[in-house]
Amino acid sequence: MNTVYGRLVLWSVATVVVGFAVVLGISAWHTLNEPGRSEPSRFDRMLVEHAVAAWLSGGAPALQRHLSVMEHHLVSRYFLTDASGRDLLTGRPRRETQDHHLRTSAYPSADGQFRLVEESPRDFHFRATVPYHGLLLVTVAVLCAALGANLAAPLRRLAQTVDRFGAGDLSVRVNSTRKDEIGDVSRAFDRMAGRISTLLTAERRLLQDISHELRSPLARLAFAAELARTAPDREAAIERLKKEIARLTDLVGGLIQVTRAEGDPDAARRQELHFPELVSKVVEDCRLEAEHRGCSIAWNLAAARAFTLRGDPEMLRRAVENILRNAIRYTAAGSAVEVSLHADAPGTARLAIRDYGPGVPAEALEKIFNPFFRLDEARDSATGGIGLGLAIAQRAVALHHGRVWAEAANPGLRVCIELPAA
């Protein structure tokens, strides 16, 4: 048999059959070769005394009734004789039987005046135990079949699930509730399938977004190149060409960051770092851009001065910078982007960056972390964003076992990063 269920049943039944045959063989040899018992047991002595009591109290009729009851319950035949071997019921000497299929045992009374003779088939024990051995065989066979079904059914289901997943049904899962190794394998497959499904879905979405996003900058780049060749004002045309090249470079760089963030987490450069110091450097790097856009940065990191964590400093720097530059891009002129860092819970720090811009509708608060998502295409074109900054930040934070989310600040938007300590 080529199935786990079949092999389990076959091996189990074979084991039981062999054991059954051995037990029957030993039992048959023992019963056919066992001599008559010479030493009576307590039960045998009790049978003798009761038979003698029946003879002494009621004579032959009482003894006949008593022996009939014994033969009915004990299956063997019984005879009560005197010390010389004379049968008390027939009055004739009791001779030793010559039948090889019978076994004769004699049990003397306490005073030695009487003997109880028992004649029983030599294979009586063998024939009496066969039904019990057969019942045992059937019971064990049923239990083995149940064991095989219990082990083979989930494996068969797992194989079917793997086949469906390999055929392209990425949503199929085993969803096993077993607590044994089969359940562990099933749950490991579910986790693997979920990860593969997420990666394939993200890859397809990314390829679609790239194909869509590259059309516009490539078209503008081609137009700018043609304009630089034919326009009267060559300097203005070249500046436009440079601007389109810079936008295309930002797009490609953003895509590379997304790819790195979704790559192997073990490839990240992990080290212990002082998170408030990292945030301070990002704030200083973005201060000139804020002034250029007519706003400022108000920051307070005193509440988490001693907070350290283990991670990739470049990846975390890009995450914080992307969120901060996004806030500077959309905050109102004359306002301040507020940056604060404080201990949210034991061993956890929360960085909050708030702007005073137009904000984001409640139904779009989660969507803004999707690659290439834009609330206003025209506004985003004017500000130069490509819709990847928050997506990159979310992936980078997730790789550090943290989380990032957005909430309405009324007015403006607040984006929060929560990270565990080292």
C-alpha positions in Angstrom: 0.0 0.0 0.0 1.3 3.4 -0.9 -0.7 5.5 1.6 0.1 6.3 5.2 -3.3 5.1 6.3 -3.0 1.7 4.5 0.5 1.1 5.8 -0.6 1.9 9.4 -3.5 -0.4 9.2 -1.5 -3.2 7.5 1.3 -3.1 10.0 -1.1 -2.9 13.0 -3.2 -5.8 11.8 -0.1 -7.9 11.0 1.2 -7.2 14.5 -2.1 -8.2 16.1 -2.4 -11.4 14.0 1.1 -12.5 14.8 0.6 -11.8 18.5 -2.8 -13.6 18.4 -1.2 -16.7 16.7 1.6 -16.8 19.3 -0.9 -16.5 22.2 -3.0 -19.3 20.8 0.0 -21.5 20.2 1.3 -21.2 23.7 -2.2 -21.7 25.1 -2.7 -24.9 23.0 0.7 -26.3 23.9 0.1 -25.6 27.6 -3.4 -27.1 27.7 -2.6 -30.2 25.7 0.6 -31.0 27.6 -0.4 -29.9 31.1 -0.6 -32.9 33.5 -3.3 -33.3 36.1 -2.8 -31.0 39.1 -1.4 -32.9 42.1 -1.8 -30.1 44.6 -5.4 -28.9 45.0 -6.1 -25.3 45.3 -8.3 -23.7 48.0 -11.2 -23.7 45.5 -10.6 -27.4 44.8 -10.7 -28.2 48.5 -13.9 -26.3 48.9 -15.5 -28.3 46.1 -14.4 -31.5 47.9 -15.9 -30.5 51.2 -19.2 -29.4 49.7 -19.5 -32.7 47.8 -18.7 -34.7 51.0 -21.2 -32.6 53.0 -23.9 -33.4 50.4 -23.1 -37.1 50.6 -23.2 -37.2 54.4 -26.3 -35.1 54.7 -28.5 -36.5 52.0 -26.9 -39.6 50.6 -26.8 -40.5 46.9 -29.7 -38.2 45.8 -28.2 -35.1 47.4 -24.7 -35.9 46.0 -26.2 -36.5 42.5 -28.0 -33.1 42.6 -24.8 -31.4 43.9 -22.6 -32.9 41.2 -25.1 -32.0 38.5 -25.0 -28.3 39.6 -21.2 -28.4 39.6 -21.0 -29.9 36.1 -23.5 -27.3 34.9 -21.5 -24.3 36.2 -17.9 -25.7 35.8 -18.4 -27.7 32.6 -16.2 -30.5 33.8 -17.5 -33.9 35.0 -17.1 -34.8 38.8 -17.2 -38.1 40.7 -17.0 -38.6 44.5 -15.2 -41.8 45.6 -14.1 -43.3 48.9 -10.4 -43.8 49.9 -10.2 -47.1 47.9 -11.5 -45.4 44.7 -15.1 -46.8 44.7 -17.6 -44.4 43.1 -20.2 -43.6 45.8 -23.0 -43.2 43.3 -22.6 -46.4 41.3 -20.8 -48.5 43.9 -18.2 -49.6 41.3 -14.5 -49.0 41.4 -13.5 -45.8 39.6 -10.9 -46.7 36.9 -8.5 -44.2 35.3 -9.8 -43.0 31.9 -7.8 -44.0 28.8 -9.1 -41.1 26.7 -6.2 -38.9 25.7 -8.5 -36.0 25.1 -9.5 -35.9 28.8 -7.6 -34.7 31.7 -8.2 -36.3 35.1 -7.5 -34.7 38.5 -8.2 -36.1 42.0 -8.6 -34.0 45.1 -8.7 -35.8 48.5 -10.8 -34.6 51.4 -9.3 -33.2 54.6 -9.6 -36.5 56.5 -8.4 -38.6 53.5 -11.6 -40.7 53.4 -13.0 -39.3 50.2 -11.7 -38.1 46.8 -13.3 -35.8 44.2 -12.3 -36.8 40.7 -12.6 -34.2 37.9 -12.6 -35.0 34.2 -12.2 -32.1 31.8 -11.2 -31.8 28.1 -7.5 -31.1 27.6 -8.3 -28.3 25.1 -11.1 -26.8 27.2 -8.9 -23.8 28.1 -7.9 -23.4 24.5 -11.5 -23.5 23.1 -12.8 -21.3 25.9 -10.3 -18.5 25.2 -10.6 -18.4 21.4 -13.7 -16.1 21.3 -11.9 -13.6 23.7 -8.8 -13.6 21.5 -11.0 -13.0 18.4 -12.8 -10.1 20.1 -9.4 -8.7 21.1 -8.3 -8.9 17.4 -11.4 -7.1 16.2 -11.1 -4.4 18.8 -7.4 -3.7 18.0 -8.1 -3.7 14.3 -10.8 -1.1 14.7 -8.6 1.0 16.9 -5.8 0.7 14.3 -8.2 1.8 11.6 -9.2 4.8 13.7 -5.5 5.6 14.4 -4.8 5.4 10.7 -7.7 7.7 9.8 -6.7 10.2 12.5 -3.2 10.4 11.1 -3.8 10.0 7.3 -6.9 12.3 7.0 -5.1 15.6 7.9 -2.1 14.6 5.8 -4.4 14.0 2.9 -6.1 17.4 3.5 -2.7 19.1 3.7 -1.6 17.5 0.4 -4.8 18.7 -1.3 -4.3 22.2 0.1 -0.7 22.3 -1.2 -1.9 21.1 -4.6 -4.6 23.9 -4.8 -2.1 26.5 -3.6 0.4 25.3 -6.3 -2.4 25.5 -8.9 -2.8 29.2 -8.2 -5.4 29.4 -5.4 -3.4 31.7 -3.1 -6.3 32.1 -0.6 -6.5 28.4 0.4 -5.4 27.5 3.9 -5.3 24.3 6.1 -6.5 26.1 9.3 -5.6 23.1 11.4 -6.5 23.0 15.1 -4.4 19.9 16.0 -1.8 20.3 18.7 0.7 17.7 17.4 3.4 17.7 14.7 0.9 17.5 11.9 -0.8 20.6 13.2 2.6 22.3 13.5 3.4 21.5 9.8 -0.1 22.7 8.8 0.3 26.0 10.6 3.8 26.4 9.2 2.3 26.0 5.7 -0.4 28.5 6.4 2.2 31.1 7.5 4.3 30.3 4.4 1.3 30.6 2.2 0.3 33.9 3.7 3.8 35.3 3.2 4.0 34.1 -0.4 0.5 35.4 -1.1 1.4 38.8 0.4 4.7 39.0 -1.6 3.1 37.9 -4.9 0.2 40.4 -4.4 2.6 43.2 -3.5 4.8 42.3 -6.5 1.8 42.4 -8.9 0.6 45.6 -7.4 4.1 47.1 -7.6 4.5 46.1 -11.2 1.2 47.6 -12.1 2.0 50.8 -10.3 5.4 51.0 -11.9 4.1 50.5 -15.3 1.5 53.3 -14.7 3.8 55.7 -12.9 6.7 55.5 -15.4 4.5 56.5 -18.3 4.1 60.1 -17.2 7.7 61.0 -16.3 9.1 59.2 -19.4 6.6 61.1 -21.6 7.5 64.4 -20.0 11.2 63.5 -20.2 10.9 62.8 -23.9 9.0 66.1 -24.4 11.6 68.0 -22.4 14.4 66.5 -24.5 12.7 67.4 -27.7 12.0 70.9 -26.3 15.7 71.3 -25.4 16.6 70.6 -28.9 14.1 72.9 -30.6 13.1 75.6 -28.1 14.5 79.1 -28.5 15.2 79.4 -24.7 17.6 76.5 -24.3 18.4 77.2 -20.7 14.8 77.0 -19.6 14.4 73.8 -21.6 17.5 72.2 -20.0 16.2 73.2 -16.5 13.0 71.4 -17.2 14.9 68.4 -18.6 16.9 68.3 -15.4 13.7 68.6 -13.3 12.1 65.6 -15.1 15.3 63.6 -14.7 15.3 64.4 -11.0 11.7 63.3 -10.7 12.4 60.0 -12.5 15.5 59.5 -10.2 13.3 60.0 -7.1 10.8 57.5 -8.4 13.4 54.9 -9.1 15.1 55.5 -5.7 11.7 55.2 -4.0 11.1 51.9 -5.7 14.5 50.6 -4.6 13.7 51.6 -1.0 10.4 49.7 -1.2 12.2 46.7 -2.5 14.8 46.8 0.2 12.1 47.3 2.9 10.3 44.2 1.6 13.5 42.1 1.2 15.2 39.8 3.7 15.0 41.3 7.2 18.2 39.6 8.2 20.1 41.5 5.6 19.5 44.8 7.5 22.4 46.3 9.3 21.4 45.9 12.9 23.1 47.8 15.7 22.2 49.5 18.9 21.4 53.2 18.3 20.1 56.2 20.3 16.8 56.9 18.7 16.3 60.6 20.0 19.7 61.5 18.5 18.7 60.0 15.2 15.5 62.0 15.2 17.4 65.2 16.1 19.7 64.8 13.1 16.7 64.2 10.8 15.0 67.4 12.1 18.2 69.4 11.6 18.5 68.1 8.0 14.9 69.1 7.2 15.0 72.5 8.8 16.2 74.3 5.6 13.4 72.7 3.5 10.9 73.8 6.1 12.2 77.4 6.0 12.1 77.4 2.2 8.4 76.4 2.3 7.6 79.2 4.9 7.1 77.0 7.9 9.2 75.8 10.9 9.8 72.7 13.0 8.9 72.6 16.7 10.4 69.6 18.4 10.6 68.2 21.9 12.6 65.0 22.5 13.3 65.5 26.3 10.7 62.9 27.4 12.7 60.0 25.8 16.3 61.1 26.0 17.6 57.7 27.1 15.6 55.6 24.7 17.8 53.1 22.7 16.8 50.4 20.3 18.5 47.9 18.0 18.0 48.3 14.3 19.2 49.6 10.9 20.0 53.3 11.4 19.7 54.2 7.7 16.4 52.5 7.3 14.9 54.2 10.4 16.4 57.5 9.3 14.7 57.3 5.9 11.4 56.3 7.6 11.4 59.4 10.0 12.7 61.7 7.2 9.9 60.5 4.8 7.2 61.3 7.3 8.7 64.6 8.3 9.2 65.8 4.7 5.7 64.7 3.9 4.4 66.9 6.8 6.6 69.8 5.7 5.2 69.4 2.1 1.6 69.8 3.1 1.6 72.0 6.2 0.2 75.5 5.9 2.6 78.4 5.4 3.4 80.2 8.7 2.7 77.1 10.8 5.0 74.7 12.6 5.4 71.0 12.1 5.4 69.5 15.6 7.8 66.7 16.4 7.6 64.9 19.8 9.1 61.8 21.3 8.0 60.3 24.6 7.8 56.9 26.3 4.4 55.5 25.5 4.7 52.3 27.7 7.6 50.5 29.5 10.1 49.7 26.8 8.3 51.5 24.1 8.7 54.9 22.5 6.3 56.9 20.4 7.3 59.5 17.8 4.5 61.8 16.7 4.8 64.2 13.7 1.9 66.7 13.2 1.3 69.1 10.4 -1.3 71.9 10.0 -2.2 71.1 6.4 -5.6 70.2 4.9 -5.6 66.7 6.6 -6.8 63.4 5.3 -10.4 62.0 5.3 -11.0 59.3 7.9 -11.6 56.7 5.2 -8.2 57.3 3.7 -6.1 57.2 6.8 -5.0 53.6 6.2 -4.7 53.9 2.4 -2.1 56.7 2.6 0.5 54.0 3.4 -0.2 52.1 0.2 2.4 52.6 -2.6 1.6 55.4 -5.1 -1.6 56.4 -3.2 -2.5 60.1 -3.7 -5.4 62.1 -2.4 -5.0 64.8 -5.0 -3.2 64.0 -8.2 -2.8 67.7 -9.2 -1.6 68.8 -5.7 0.9 65.9 -5.6 2.3 66.9 -9.0 2.8 70.4 -7.8 4.6 69.3 -4.6 6.7 66.7 -6.3 5.6 63.6 -4.3 5.3 60.2 -5.9 3.3 58.5 -3.2 6.0 56.2 -1.8 7.3 58.0 1.3 4.8 56.7 3.8 4.8 53.2 2.3 8.5 53.0 2.7 8.2 54.3 6.3 5.6 51.7 7.2 7.7 48.8 5.9 10.8 50.0 7.6 9.1 50.3 11.0 7.4 46.9 10.6 10.8 45.3 10.1 11.8 46.7 13.5 8.8 45.1 15.1 7.0 48.5 15.5 3.9 50.0 14.0 3.0 53.3 12.3 -0.4 54.9 11.8 -2.1 58.2 11.0 -4.8 60.1 12.8 -6.7 63.2 12.1 -5.4 66.2 14.2 -8.1 68.8 13.3 -6.5 70.7 11.7 -3.9 68.7 9.9 -2.6 65.2 10.2 -0.6 63.3 12.9 1.6 60.3 12.0 2.9 58.2 14.8 5.7 55.7 15.0 5.9 53.2 17.9 9.1 51.2 18.4 10.2 48.8 21.1 13.4 49.3 23.0 16.5 47.2 22.5 
